[in-house]
Amino acid sequence: MIFEAEKGFWFGSTILFFTILSLYLLPKLEQLIQCRLCIGAIFIGLAYPGYWITMTIANSVFLLVPPAIDWHIGLYIIVEFLVIATLV
């Protein structure tokens, strides 16, 4: 919720996005791809850019200001990929 408040995203949008991603999209990908590291990389690749794209589309539909993106998101993607790579 702190991330949402800082960036001006909708309240609860991250929980909704990650729930949909985890319950519907990732199980289908796990059936196709058997590599755990690959699934982790795909999840990270879908998480941050996918969330930003989803919020941009939703905000454009409702004629709201699109969310800002900064270099922190790229840094988060790299750090999380390295953490998942060490855990797998």
C-alpha angles and dihedrals in degrees: 000000000000090000090050093049094048095049098038097245124151118278110263094008094122093052091049094047096048092045091054091044093049099042102039114017105035097050089055091050092048089058090056101037121047097186112104093199090050091052090050091050091047091049091053091044090053098039106066103024091038092051092049092048091048092051092046091053093045092048092048090051091053092040093243129143111278116245120264120244124203140176092271091076092057089049091050090052092052095045094047092048090053092048093050091045090056093047096050 
